[in-house]
């Protein structure tokens, strides 16, 4: 059993990344839109299989407007905190004080699309040298925030 969590890498300034390297998102990708908000979160999202994160299995996740994914409960405020936070398990791919009531949007989905699973497995293999077989993928996108 192998559980993988993939985050975008830091990209050096001035580097051009082709759009084909990114995962599609938005309504055309059947994503769910987090309603515009300031410091809000998605409802609890059930994961297809328990997710192992730092020695603990989680079956739900929350997408938080401020650029993080949390387990157990939403993280509803922007609090710059040193990671990890032992009492509050979360992943922060884009942590910032985000307010989407004016501009920007947050999209998310779980997919079992074979093409996307293969792309993610290839991304992980190219970074780690590990061959894995993925069963599902969670994609969250903070767009123009």
Buried (B, 14 or more C-beta within 10 A) or exposed (E): EEBBEBEEEEEEEEEEEEEEEEBBBEEEBEBBBBEBBBBBBBEEBEBEEEBBBEEEEBEBBBBBBBBBBBBBEBBBEBEEEEEEEEEBBBBBBBBBBBBBEEEBBBBBBBBEBEEBBEBBBEBBEEEEEEEEEBEBBBBBBBBEB
